[in-house]
Amino acid sequence: MDDFTLARAIHVIAVVAWIGGVYLVTTVILPSVRSLSAPEDRIQAFEDIEGRFAWHARIATVAAGASGFYMVYVLDAWAWYLDLEYWWLHAMTLIWTLFSLVLFVLEPLFLHDWFRAQARRAPERTFLMVTRFHRILDRQPDHRLRRGLWRAWMTSENKKGPR
């Protein structure tokens, strides 16, 4: 197996783990936590689960970014960022950048503390806000991800480069 194929495999696995994790939180964990009677218990349960999941998300996000940029490097495809034909590359990079910004910058700097303050003041409203936010996150990459992965796969197969 050559390095490009390995990078592609890592990329697909990382993206599936990352987006699959968002899907799991949105469709399984949040509805399960919602069944707890006290709003404070919901917030605490979500915090506990999210705290365990955070490293999974960070590792998957770093692996997706590193492998994705490595493939762009190997294909010498930096010019694709200047061509709208490769809109899927722009979309995947934007989604990755936003998730990375939240996971590595905003959450550690202030989002975690802000969330706790909001939860103390209005736990029910805070839980609803978290649920809505995760639904938005879950929906955004879904169709772009499928089409983007397909286009990336097909484009790299048709370009001169490692197979």
Backbone as a printed PyTorch tensor [residue, N CA C, xyz], in Angstrom:
tensor([[[  0.8550,  -1.1740,   0.0000],
         [  0.0000,   0.0000,   0.0000],
         [  0.9000,   1.2370,   0.0000]],

        [[  0.6530,   2.1410,  -0.9500],
         [  1.4690,   3.3490,  -1.0030],
         [  0.9620,   4.3920,  -0.0030]],

        [[  1.7420,   5.4460,   0.1790],
         [  1.3970,   6.4490,   1.1950],
         [  0.1230,   7.2130,   0.8710]],

        [[ -0.1760,   7.4150,  -0.3950],
         [ -1.4030,   8.1280,  -0.7550],
         [ -2.6430,   7.2970,  -0.4140]],

        [[ -2.5900,   6.0150,  -0.7040],
         [ -3.7060,   5.1180,  -0.3770],
         [ -3.9010,   5.0500,   1.1330]],

        [[ -2.8060,   4.9850,   1.8680],
         [ -2.8830,   4.9820,   3.3260],
         [ -3.4990,   6.2930,   3.8320]],

        [[ -3.0700,   7.4090,   3.2680],
         [ -3.6330,   8.7070,   3.6670],
         [ -5.1250,   8.7650,   3.3620]],

        [[ -5.5270,   8.2470,   2.2170],
         [ -6.9470,   8.2290,   1.8500],
         [ -7.7400,   7.3700,   2.8310]],

        [[ -7.2070,   6.2070,   3.1810],
         [ -7.8940,   5.3280,   4.1350],
         [ -8.0130,   6.0020,   5.5050]],

        [[ -6.9340,   6.6010,   5.9640],
         [ -6.9810,   7.3330,   7.2400],
         [ -8.0090,   8.4490,   7.1730]],

        [[ -8.0330,   9.1620,   6.0580],
         [ -8.9600,  10.2790,   5.8940],
         [-10.4130,   9.8100,   5.9740]],

        [[-10.7350,   8.7770,   5.2470],
         [-12.1170,   8.2770,   5.2420],
         [-12.5020,   7.7680,   6.6250]],

        [[-11.6390,   7.0030,   7.2670],
         [-11.9300,   6.4940,   8.6080],
         [-12.0950,   7.6430,   9.6010]],

        [[-11.2080,   8.6280,   9.5310],
         [-11.2870,   9.7690,  10.4510],
         [-12.5660,  10.5700,  10.2460]],

        [[-12.9330,  10.8150,   9.0070],
         [-14.1510,  11.5840,   8.7280],
         [-15.3860,  10.8090,   9.1730]],

        [[-15.4100,   9.5250,   8.9160],
         [-16.5480,   8.7110,   9.3400],
         [-16.6400,   8.7030,  10.8700]],

        [[-15.5140,   8.5540,  11.5530],
         [-15.5160,   8.5720,  13.0250],
         [-15.9620,   9.9220,  13.5640]],

        [[-15.4740,  10.9980,  12.9620],
         [-15.7910,  12.3540,  13.4080],
         [-17.2750,  12.6700,  13.1850]],

        [[-17.7340,  12.5360,  11.9660],
         [-19.1210,  12.8630,  11.6510],
         [-20.0600,  11.8240,  12.2720]],

        [[-19.6270,  10.5720,  12.3290],
         [-20.4200,   9.5450,  12.9980],
         [-20.5890,   9.8420,  14.4750]],

        [[-19.5630,  10.3980,  15.0840],
         [-19.6600,  10.7940,  16.4880],
         [-20.6630,  11.9040,  16.7000]],

        [[-20.6510,  12.8810,  15.8070],
         [-21.6470,  13.9610,  15.8910],
         [-23.0460,  13.3740,  15.7240]],

        [[-23.1910,  12.4530,  14.7890],
         [-24.4770,  11.8040,  14.5530],
         [-24.9320,  11.0240,  15.7860]],

        [[-24.0110,  10.2890,  16.4070],
         [-24.3370,   9.5200,  17.6080],
         [-24.8040,  10.4340,  18.7330]],

        [[-24.0900,  11.5170,  18.9580],
         [-24.4840,  12.4590,  20.0080],
         [-25.8690,  13.0200,  19.7220]],

        [[-26.1040,  13.4030,  18.4690],
         [-27.3610,  14.0500,  18.1030],
         [-28.5490,  13.0960,  18.1380]],

        [[-28.3640,  11.8770,  17.6530],
         [-29.5100,  10.9810,  17.4930],
         [-29.7040,   9.9720,  18.6240]],

        [[-28.6630,   9.7210,  19.4220],
         [-28.7760,   8.7180,  20.4780],
         [-28.5580,   9.3260,  21.8620]],

        [[-27.4390,  10.0010,  22.0450],
         [-27.0810,  10.4790,  23.3850],
         [-28.0000,  11.5980,  23.8570]],

        [[-28.1830,  12.6300,  23.0580],
         [-29.0500,  13.7390,  23.4990],
         [-30.4850,  13.2910,  23.7610]],

        [[-31.1000,  12.4880,  22.8890],
         [-32.4510,  12.0060,  23.2170],
         [-32.4790,  11.1530,  24.4880]],

        [[-31.4480,  10.3580,  24.7220],
         [-31.4000,   9.5490,  25.9450],
         [-31.2620,  10.4280,  27.1750]],

        [[-30.4120,  11.4080,  27.0910],
         [-30.2070,  12.3240,  28.2160],
         [-31.4840,  13.1400,  28.4710]],

        [[-32.1990,  13.4660,  27.4040],
         [-33.4390,  14.2420,  27.5380],
         [-34.4650,  13.5110,  28.4050]],

        [[-34.3660,  12.1890,  28.4660],
         [-35.3310,  11.4160,  29.2510],
         [-35.1260,  11.5620,  30.7650]],

        [[-33.9910,  12.1010,  31.1770],
         [-33.7750,  12.3490,  32.6050],
         [-34.7330,  13.4410,  33.0590]],

        [[-35.2840,  13.3020,  34.2460],
         [-36.3440,  14.2210,  34.6750],
         [-35.8430,  15.6150,  35.0290]],

        [[-34.7520,  15.7250,  35.7490],
         [-34.2900,  17.0440,  36.1930],
         [-33.3690,  17.6720,  35.1490]],

        [[-33.6370,  18.9340,  34.7780],
         [-32.7690,  19.6040,  33.8000],
         [-31.2960,  19.6300,  34.2210]],

        [[-31.0480,  19.7600,  35.5240],
         [-29.6640,  19.7730,  36.0000],
         [-28.9850,  18.4310,  35.7360]],

        [[-29.7470,  17.3420,  35.8810],
         [-29.2080,  16.0060,  35.6080],
         [-28.8890,  15.8380,  34.1210]],

        [[-29.7180,  16.4210,  33.2800],
         [-29.4750,  16.3580,  31.8320],
         [-28.1510,  17.0300,  31.4880]],

        [[-27.9710,  18.2190,  32.0390],
         [-26.7460,  18.9630,  31.7690],
         [-25.5340,  18.1800,  32.2680]],

        [[-25.6220,  17.6560,  33.4820],
         [-24.4880,  16.9080,  34.0510],
         [-24.1850,  15.6580,  33.2350]],

        [[-25.2080,  14.9310,  32.8330],
         [-25.0030,  13.7250,  32.0200],
         [-24.3670,  14.0940,  30.6760]],

        [[-24.8690,  15.1490,  30.0480],
         [-24.2950,  15.5800,  28.7780],
         [-22.8360,  15.9810,  28.9600]],

        [[-22.5310,  16.7330,  29.9960],
         [-21.1550,  17.1550,  30.2790],
         [-20.2450,  15.9480,  30.4610]],

        [[-20.7070,  14.9540,  31.2090],
         [-19.9000,  13.7530,  31.4450],
         [-19.6100,  13.0220,  30.1350]],

        [[-20.6390,  12.8250,  29.3310],
         [-20.4780,  12.1040,  28.0680],
         [-19.6360,  12.9180,  27.0930]],

        [[-19.9290,  14.1850,  26.9770],
         [-19.1910,  15.0530,  26.0580],
         [-17.7200,  15.1230,  26.4500]],

        [[-17.4380,  15.1370,  27.7470],
         [-16.0570,  15.1640,  28.2080],
         [-15.2770,  13.9280,  27.7750]],

        [[-15.9310,  12.7820,  27.7820],
         [-15.2880,  11.5410,  27.3390],
         [-15.1310,  11.5030,  25.8170]],

        [[-16.0760,  12.1090,  25.1340],
         [-16.0780,  12.0800,  23.6750],
         [-15.1390,  13.1200,  23.0710]],

        [[-14.7970,  14.1530,  23.8060],
         [-14.0210,  15.2700,  23.2630],
         [-12.6960,  14.8210,  22.6440]],

        [[-11.9790,  13.9210,  23.3070],
         [-10.6970,  13.4820,  22.7590],
         [-10.8770,  12.6480,  21.4980]],

        [[-11.9280,  11.8800,  21.4550],
         [-12.2480,  11.1180,  20.2430],
         [-12.4370,  12.0980,  19.0730]],

        [[-13.2220,  13.1330,  19.3060],
         [-13.4890,  14.1250,  18.2610],
         [-12.2100,  14.8610,  17.8600]],

        [[-11.3910,  15.2140,  18.8250],
         [-10.1430,  15.9300,  18.5160],
         [ -9.1910,  15.0700,  17.6820]],

        [[ -9.0370,  13.8210,  18.0700],
         [ -8.1430,  12.9220,  17.3260],
         [ -8.6530,  12.7090,  15.9050]],

        [[ -9.9520,  12.4730,  15.7580],
         [-10.5270,  12.2620,  14.4290],
         [-10.3910,  13.5110,  13.5680]],

        [[-10.5870,  14.6780,  14.1630],
         [-10.4810,  15.9380,  13.4190],
         [ -9.0500,  16.1930,  12.9610]],

        [[ -8.0910,  15.9530,  13.8320],
         [ -6.6780,  16.1320,  13.4600],
         [ -6.2960,  15.1340,  12.3660]],

        [[ -6.7150,  13.8840,  12.5100],
         [ -6.3950,  12.8700,  11.4990],
         [ -7.0200,  13.2260,  10.1470]],

        [[ -8.2610,  13.7100,  10.1660],
         [ -8.9200,  14.0990,   8.9060],
         [ -8.1880,  15.2660,   8.2520]],

        [[ -7.8430,  16.2620,   9.0370],
         [ -7.1390,  17.4270,   8.4800],
         [ -5.7520,  17.0780,   7.9690]],

        [[ -4.9880,  16.3540,   8.7760],
         [ -3.6190,  16.0000,   8.3780],
         [ -3.6130,  15.1330,   7.1190]],

        [[ -4.4720,  14.1360,   7.0830],
         [ -4.5010,  13.2570,   5.9100],
         [ -5.0470,  13.9880,   4.6850]],

        [[ -6.0390,  14.8500,   4.8950],
         [ -6.5880,  15.6150,   3.7740],
         [ -5.5670,  16.5650,   3.1680]],

        [[ -4.8940,  17.3110,   4.0190],
         [ -3.8780,  18.2290,   3.5000],
         [ -2.6890,  17.4850,   2.9130]],

        [[ -2.3780,  16.3140,   3.4550],
         [ -1.3060,  15.4980,   2.8710],
         [ -1.6750,  15.0800,   1.4500]],

        [[ -2.9210,  14.6800,   1.2420],
         [ -3.3430,  14.2860,  -0.1090],
         [ -3.2880,  15.4640,  -1.0670]],

        [[ -3.6920,  16.6410,  -0.6040],
         [ -3.5950,  17.8380,  -1.4490],
         [ -2.1270,  18.0930,  -1.8020]],

        [[ -1.2430,  17.9200,  -0.8270],
         [  0.1940,  18.1080,  -1.0470],
         [  0.7420,  17.1030,  -2.0690]],

        [[  0.4070,  15.8180,  -1.8810],
         [  0.9170,  14.7790,  -2.7830],
         [  0.4210,  15.0060,  -4.2090]],

        [[ -0.8300,  15.3880,  -4.3350],
         [ -1.3970,  15.6440,  -5.6650],
         [ -0.9760,  17.0060,  -6.2190]],

        [[ -0.2890,  17.7970,  -5.3940],
         [  0.0530,  19.1810,  -5.7450],
         [ -1.2050,  19.9080,  -6.2320]],

        [[ -2.2530,  19.7810,  -5.4160],
         [ -3.5760,  20.2720,  -5.7970],
         [ -3.9390,  21.5910,  -5.1170]],

        [[ -2.9500,  22.3460,  -4.6890],
         [ -3.2450,  23.6110,  -3.9940],
         [ -4.0410,  24.5560,  -4.8950]],

        [[ -3.8290,  24.4830,  -6.1850],
         [ -4.5520,  25.3600,  -7.1220],
         [ -6.0460,  25.0340,  -7.1470]],

        [[ -6.4400,  23.8670,  -6.6820],
         [ -7.8540,  23.5070,  -6.6330],
         [ -8.6360,  24.4840,  -5.7590]],

        [[ -7.9480,  25.0730,  -4.7910],
         [ -8.6270,  26.0580,  -3.9320],
         [ -9.0070,  27.3150,  -4.7180]],

        [[ -8.4280,  27.5150,  -5.8690],
         [ -8.7410,  28.6860,  -6.6930],
         [ -9.7700,  28.3770,  -7.7760]],

        [[-10.2430,  27.1580,  -7.8400],
         [-11.1450,  26.7180,  -8.9010],
         [-12.4680,  26.2520,  -8.2900]],

        [[-13.5830,  26.8640,  -8.7010],
         [-14.8920,  26.4990,  -8.1590],
         [-15.3450,  25.1030,  -8.5620]],

        [[-14.7020,  24.5060,  -9.5560],
         [-15.0190,  23.1260,  -9.9120],
         [-14.7910,  22.1960,  -8.7170]],

        [[-13.8830,  22.5870,  -7.8540],
         [-13.5550,  21.7860,  -6.6700],
         [-14.2350,  22.3590,  -5.4240]],

        [[-15.4940,  22.7440,  -5.5660],
         [-16.2760,  23.3210,  -4.4680],
         [-16.2840,  22.4010,  -3.2570]],

        [[-16.2670,  21.0980,  -3.4970],
         [-16.3040,  20.1340,  -2.4030],
         [-15.0720,  20.2440,  -1.5160]],

        [[-13.9330,  20.5960,  -2.1080],
         [-12.7220,  20.7890,  -1.3160],
         [-12.8780,  22.0140,  -0.4180]],

        [[-13.4740,  23.0690,  -0.9770],
         [-13.7440,  24.2710,  -0.1720],
         [-14.6990,  23.9370,   0.9700]],

        [[-15.7720,  23.1910,   0.6590],
         [-16.7720,  22.8510,   1.6770],
         [-16.1600,  21.9890,   2.7830]],

        [[-15.3930,  20.9670,   2.4040],
         [-14.7940,  20.0990,   3.4200],
         [-13.7810,  20.8640,   4.2720]],

        [[-13.0050,  21.7320,   3.6400],
         [-12.0190,  22.5200,   4.3910],
         [-12.7160,  23.4950,   5.3380]],

        [[-13.7960,  24.1120,   4.8870],
         [-14.5430,  25.0440,   5.7380],
         [-15.1400,  24.3200,   6.9430]],

        [[-15.7810,  23.1890,   6.7190],
         [-16.3740,  22.4290,   7.8190],
         [-15.2900,  21.9800,   8.7910]],

        [[-14.1790,  21.4870,   8.2570],
         [-13.0710,  21.0640,   9.1190],
         [-12.5330,  22.2420,   9.9320]],

        [[-12.3830,  23.3940,   9.2940],
         [-11.8700,  24.5830,   9.9870],
         [-12.8050,  25.0160,  11.1040]],

        [[-14.1080,  25.0340,  10.8420],
         [-15.0730,  25.4320,  11.8690],
         [-15.0620,  24.4710,  13.0550]],

        [[-15.0830,  23.1680,  12.7740],
         [-15.0330,  22.1800,  13.8590],
         [-13.7360,  22.3110,  14.6480]],

        [[-12.6230,  22.4700,  13.9580],
         [-11.3350,  22.6000,  14.6360],
         [-11.2860,  23.8520,  15.4990]],

        [[-11.8270,  24.9290,  14.9900],
         [-11.8740,  26.1800,  15.7540],
         [-12.6640,  25.9960,  17.0470]],

        [[-13.8050,  25.3290,  16.9470],
         [-14.6120,  25.0800,  18.1460],
         [-13.8860,  24.1400,  19.1000]],

        [[-13.3710,  23.0230,  18.5970],
         [-12.7600,  22.0030,  19.4560],
         [-11.4560,  22.4410,  20.1150]],

        [[-10.6240,  23.1860,  19.3790],
         [ -9.2850,  23.4820,  19.8700],
         [ -9.0870,  24.9050,  20.3750]],

        [[ -9.9820,  25.8180,  19.9970],
         [ -9.7900,  27.2160,  20.3940],
         [-10.9550,  27.7130,  21.2440]],

        [[-12.1430,  27.7350,  20.6750],
         [-13.2790,  28.3580,  21.3550],
         [-13.7120,  27.6030,  22.6060]],

        [[-13.8200,  26.2790,  22.5120],
         [-14.2640,  25.5150,  23.6730],
         [-13.2960,  25.6370,  24.8520]],

        [[-11.9990,  25.4070,  24.6530],
         [-11.0930,  25.5440,  25.8020],
         [-10.9850,  26.9700,  26.3390]],

        [[-11.0520,  27.9570,  25.4500],
         [-10.8760,  29.3370,  25.9020],
         [-12.0870,  29.8920,  26.6420]],

        [[-13.2940,  29.6600,  26.1090],
         [-14.4400,  30.2600,  26.7820],
         [-15.7610,  29.5050,  26.6550]],

        [[-15.9480,  28.6940,  25.6440],
         [-17.2470,  28.0470,  25.4590],
         [-17.6240,  27.1200,  26.6170]],

        [[-16.6570,  26.3980,  27.1330],
         [-16.9580,  25.4710,  28.2280],
         [-17.4410,  26.2390,  29.4590]],

        [[-16.7480,  27.2880,  29.8320],
         [-17.1530,  28.1010,  30.9840],
         [-18.4850,  28.8060,  30.7250]],

        [[-18.6710,  29.3020,  29.5050],
         [-19.9260,  29.9740,  29.1520],
         [-21.0880,  28.9830,  29.2510]],

        [[-20.8790,  27.7720,  28.7460],
         [-21.9080,  26.7440,  28.8030],
         [-22.3030,  26.4490,  30.2480]],

        [[-21.3130,  26.2850,  31.1150],
         [-21.6120,  26.0050,  32.5280],
         [-22.3850,  27.1500,  33.1730]],

        [[-22.0100,  28.3790,  32.8650],
         [-22.7260,  29.5360,  33.4210],
         [-24.1730,  29.5530,  32.9320]],

        [[-24.3740,  29.2810,  31.6510],
         [-25.7290,  29.2360,  31.0960],
         [-26.5360,  28.1130,  31.7420]],

        [[-25.8940,  26.9780,  31.9500],
         [-26.5780,  25.8210,  32.5380],
         [-26.9950,  26.0970,  33.9770]],

        [[-26.1980,  26.8420,  34.7130],
         [-26.5720,  27.1880,  36.0910],
         [-27.7930,  28.1140,  36.1140]],

        [[-27.8330,  29.0530,  35.1720],
         [-28.9330,  30.0180,  35.1270],
         [-30.2200,  29.4190,  34.5900]],

        [[-30.1120,  28.6680,  33.5100],
         [-31.3150,  28.1420,  32.8430],
         [-30.9970,  26.7760,  32.2310]],

        [[-30.9960,  25.7290,  33.0410],
         [-30.5880,  24.4090,  32.5280],
         [-31.4710,  23.8770,  31.3980]],

        [[-32.7740,  24.0820,  31.4860],
         [-33.6740,  23.5750,  30.4410],
         [-33.3880,  24.2660,  29.1060]],

        [[-33.2910,  25.5870,  29.1470],
         [-33.0140,  26.3540,  27.9230],
         [-31.6360,  25.9910,  27.3580]],

        [[-30.6640,  25.7880,  28.2310],
         [-29.3170,  25.4390,  27.7870],
         [-29.3090,  24.0820,  27.0970]],

        [[-30.0300,  23.1170,  27.6640],
         [-30.0860,  21.7950,  27.0410],
         [-30.7610,  21.8700,  25.6740]],

        [[-31.8180,  22.6540,  25.5560],
         [-32.4700,  22.8310,  24.2530],
         [-31.5220,  23.4790,  23.2430]],

        [[-30.7290,  24.4430,  23.7010],
         [-29.7630,  25.1140,  22.8330],
         [-28.7090,  24.1080,  22.3410]],

        [[-28.2150,  23.2630,  23.2390],
         [-27.2310,  22.2450,  22.8670],
         [-27.8310,  21.2750,  21.8480]],

        [[-29.0620,  20.8730,  22.0720],
         [-29.7370,  19.9590,  21.1530],
         [-29.8660,  20.5890,  19.7680]],

        [[-30.2990,  21.8340,  19.7070],
         [-30.4340,  22.5190,  18.4070],
         [-29.0850,  22.6630,  17.7160]],

        [[-28.0760,  23.0490,  18.4840],
         [-26.7360,  23.2310,  17.9230],
         [-26.2310,  21.9190,  17.3170]],

        [[-26.4230,  20.8120,  18.0220],
         [-25.9710,  19.5270,  17.4960],
         [-26.7770,  19.1000,  16.2740]],

        [[-28.0450,  19.4310,  16.2370],
         [-28.8330,  19.1120,  15.0330],
         [-28.3060,  19.8770,  13.8310]],

        [[-27.9370,  21.1310,  14.0360],
         [-27.3580,  21.9370,  12.9460],
         [-26.0330,  21.3310,  12.5140]],

        [[-25.1720,  20.9900,  13.4780],
         [-23.8790,  20.3830,  13.1510],
         [-24.0680,  19.0710,  12.4080]],

        [[-25.0360,  18.2970,  12.8320],
         [-25.2760,  17.0030,  12.2190],
         [-25.7550,  17.1420,  10.7820]],

        [[-26.5460,  18.1430,  10.4920],
         [-27.1200,  18.2910,   9.1500],
         [-26.1520,  18.9240,   8.1610]],

        [[-25.3020,  19.8160,   8.6130],
         [-24.4470,  20.5560,   7.7000],
         [-23.4940,  19.6770,   6.9020]],

        [[-22.7090,  18.8280,   7.5560],
         [-21.7430,  18.0860,   6.7600],
         [-22.3260,  16.8890,   6.0300]],

        [[-23.5330,  16.4850,   6.3500],
         [-24.0620,  15.2190,   5.8800],
         [-24.0180,  15.0800,   4.3580]],

        [[-24.7790,  15.8740,   3.6340],
         [-24.8130,  15.7020,   2.1780],
         [-23.5240,  16.1800,   1.5350]],

        [[-22.9130,  17.2330,   2.0660],
         [-21.6420,  17.7020,   1.5110],
         [-20.5580,  16.6460,   1.6850]],

        [[-20.5960,  15.9870,   2.8160],
         [-19.6020,  14.9630,   3.1080],
         [-19.6940,  13.8170,   2.1110]],

        [[-20.8880,  13.2990,   1.9190],
         [-21.0460,  12.1810,   0.9760],
         [-20.6110,  12.5830,  -0.4300]],

        [[-21.1110,  13.7310,  -0.8970],
         [-20.7400,  14.1670,  -2.2500],
         [-19.2700,  14.5360,  -2.3190]],

        [[-18.7710,  15.1720,  -1.2720],
         [-17.3660,  15.5700,  -1.2560],
         [-16.4240,  14.3840,  -1.2660]],

        [[-16.7250,  13.3730,  -0.4490],
         [-15.8770,  12.1780,  -0.4460],
         [-15.9060,  11.4920,  -1.8030]],

        [[-17.0930,  11.3960,  -2.3930],
         [-17.2110,  10.7780,  -3.7160],
         [-16.4220,  11.5620,  -4.7580]],

        [[-16.6000,  12.8930,  -4.7740],
         [-15.8840,  13.7200,  -5.7510],
         [-14.3820,  13.6600,  -5.5250]],

        [[-13.9670,  13.6870,  -4.2510],
         [-12.5340,  13.6170,  -3.9560],
         [-11.9510,  12.3000,  -4.4460]],

        [[-12.6780,  11.2270,  -4.2130],
         [-12.2190,   9.9040,  -4.6400],
         [-12.1020,   9.8530,  -6.1520]],

        [[-13.1410,  10.3050,  -6.8400],
         [-13.1570,  10.2480,  -8.3000],
         [-12.1230,  11.1920,  -8.9030]],

        [[-11.9820,  12.3810,  -8.3330],
         [-11.0340,  13.3490,  -8.8710],
         [ -9.6090,  12.8390,  -8.7230]],

        [[ -9.2790,  12.3100,  -7.5560],
         [ -7.9100,  11.8360,  -7.3540],
         [ -7.6110,  10.6230,  -8.2350]],

        [[ -8.6230,   9.8350,  -8.5520],
         [ -8.4170,   8.7010,  -9.4460],
         [ -8.1550,   9.1640, -10.8790]],

        [[ -8.6910,  10.3160, -11.2510],
         [ -8.5650,  10.8050, -12.6110],
         [ -7.3830,  11.7620, -12.8050]],

        [[ -6.7470,  12.1760, -11.7160],
         [ -5.6060,  13.0760, -11.7990],
         [ -4.3240,  12.2640, -11.7790]],

        [[ -3.3030,  12.8440, -12.3410],
         [ -2.0130,  12.1830, -12.2940],
         [ -1.5170,  12.2190, -10.8550]],

        [[ -1.1810,  11.1100, -10.3290],
         [ -0.7140,  11.0350,  -8.9560],
         [ -0.7140,   9.6050,  -8.4920]],

        [[ -0.3200,   9.3920,  -7.2550],
         [ -0.2370,   8.0270,  -6.7270],
         [ -1.5780,   7.3290,  -6.7510]],

        [[ -1.5460,   6.0500,  -6.9560],
         [ -2.7680,   5.2530,  -6.9350],
         [ -2.7000,   4.2910,  -5.7800]]])
